Amino acid sequence: RPNSPVYAFTNTTHTRRRLNLVWGVTPWRISFSSEPEKTIQRAMQHLHKRSLLYTHDTVVIVSDILAGSEFVQTIQVRQVTLE
């Protein structure tokens, strides 16, 4: 298993079930917003409510974002600032 927890978020039950089979990954199903930042915040709040994420934690976010008619893959490193 990885040294750090790996959480994966999807908006489909099928994908969540498939991710459940991946070693070291904890999948969650949440609703996605058309605005990527809202989806990221929703995912972080989801973890925070379950005491899996705290203010000042460092997280790595890997996602794809629709930019015009193309998907752009992104990797972000953030320090958590939750209320």
One Martini backbone bead per residue (centre of mass of N, CA, C, O) as a GRO file, in nm:
protein
   83
    1ARG     BB    1   0.100   0.033   0.015
    2PRO     BB    2   0.073   0.340   0.048
    3ASN     BB    3   0.171   0.590   0.271
    4SER     BB    4  -0.063   0.736   0.146
    5PRO     BB    5  -0.363   0.826   0.093
    6VAL     BB    6  -0.612   0.715  -0.155
    7TYR     BB    7  -0.850   0.918  -0.322
    8ALA     BB    8  -1.149   0.856  -0.513
    9PHE     BB    9  -1.353   1.036  -0.749
   10THR     BB   10  -1.696   0.986  -0.853
   11ASN     BB   11  -2.019   0.981  -1.048
   12THR     BB   12  -2.004   0.658  -1.054
   13THR     BB   13  -2.074   0.341  -0.957
   14HIS     BB   14  -1.903   0.173  -1.147
   15THR     BB   15  -1.631   0.310  -1.088
   16ARG     BB   16  -1.628   0.266  -0.784
   17ARG     BB   17  -1.624  -0.043  -0.798
   18ARG     BB   18  -1.358  -0.066  -0.956
   19LEU     BB   19  -1.181   0.097  -0.749
   20ASN     BB   20  -1.221  -0.109  -0.511
   21LEU     BB   21  -0.994  -0.310  -0.652
   22VAL     BB   22  -0.776  -0.109  -0.583
   23TRP     BB   23  -0.489  -0.093  -0.436
   24GLY     BB   24  -0.506   0.172  -0.195
   25VAL     BB   25  -0.805   0.258  -0.274
   26THR     BB   26  -1.055   0.510  -0.196
   27PRO     BB   27  -1.378   0.525  -0.295
   28TRP     BB   28  -1.605   0.786  -0.423
   29ARG     BB   29  -1.940   0.909  -0.447
   30ILE     BB   30  -2.015   1.206  -0.632
   31SER     BB   31  -2.118   1.501  -0.728
   32PHE     BB   32  -2.079   1.688  -1.013
   33SER     BB   33  -1.963   1.976  -1.146
   34SER     BB   34  -1.916   2.213  -1.399
   35GLU     BB   35  -1.719   2.309  -1.171
   36PRO     BB   36  -1.422   2.196  -1.066
   37GLU     BB   37  -1.386   2.346  -0.792
   38LYS     BB   38  -1.647   2.239  -0.662
   39THR     BB   39  -1.566   1.940  -0.669
   40ILE     BB   40  -1.314   1.964  -0.497
   41GLN     BB   41  -1.453   2.084  -0.247
   42ARG     BB   42  -1.650   1.850  -0.205
   43ALA     BB   43  -1.435   1.633  -0.158
   44MET     BB   44  -1.297   1.769   0.086
   45GLN     BB   45  -1.550   1.779   0.264
   46HIS     BB   46  -1.599   1.476   0.272
   47LEU     BB   47  -1.333   1.413   0.425
   48HIS     BB   48  -1.367   1.607   0.665
   49LYS     BB   49  -1.633   1.478   0.784
   50ARG     BB   50  -1.444   1.196   0.821
   51SER     BB   51  -1.155   1.265   0.932
   52LEU     BB   52  -0.936   1.271   0.657
   53LEU     BB   53  -0.924   1.596   0.669
   54TYR     BB   54  -0.716   1.886   0.723
   55THR     BB   55  -0.607   2.163   0.808
   56HIS     BB   56  -0.288   2.191   0.641
   57ASP     BB   57  -0.296   1.989   0.450
   58THR     BB   58  -0.152   1.797   0.191
   59VAL     BB   59  -0.251   1.786  -0.156
   60VAL     BB   60  -0.319   1.576  -0.440
   61ILE     BB   61  -0.452   1.668  -0.760
   62VAL     BB   62  -0.613   1.456  -1.000
   63SER     BB   63  -0.728   1.576  -1.323
   64ASP     BB   64  -0.996   1.657  -1.542
   65ILE     BB   65  -1.057   1.933  -1.772
   66LEU     BB   66  -1.280   2.121  -1.936
   67ALA     BB   67  -1.152   2.289  -2.240
   68GLY     BB   68  -1.391   2.338  -2.416
   69SER     BB   69  -1.337   2.043  -2.622
   70GLU     BB   70  -1.113   1.967  -2.404
   71PHE     BB   71  -0.902   1.773  -2.212
   72VAL     BB   72  -0.728   1.854  -1.908
   73GLN     BB   73  -0.456   1.758  -1.737
   74THR     BB   74  -0.410   1.765  -1.376
   75ILE     BB   75  -0.173   1.890  -1.123
   76GLN     BB   76  -0.216   1.948  -0.771
   77VAL     BB   77  -0.087   2.146  -0.501
   78ARG     BB   78  -0.228   2.163  -0.167
   79GLN     BB   79  -0.347   2.356   0.095
   80VAL     BB   80  -0.565   2.321   0.338
   81THR     BB   81  -0.883   2.532   0.354
   82LEU     BB   82  -1.105   2.486   0.601
   83GLU     BB   83  -1.427   2.542   0.785
   0.00000   0.00000   0.00000
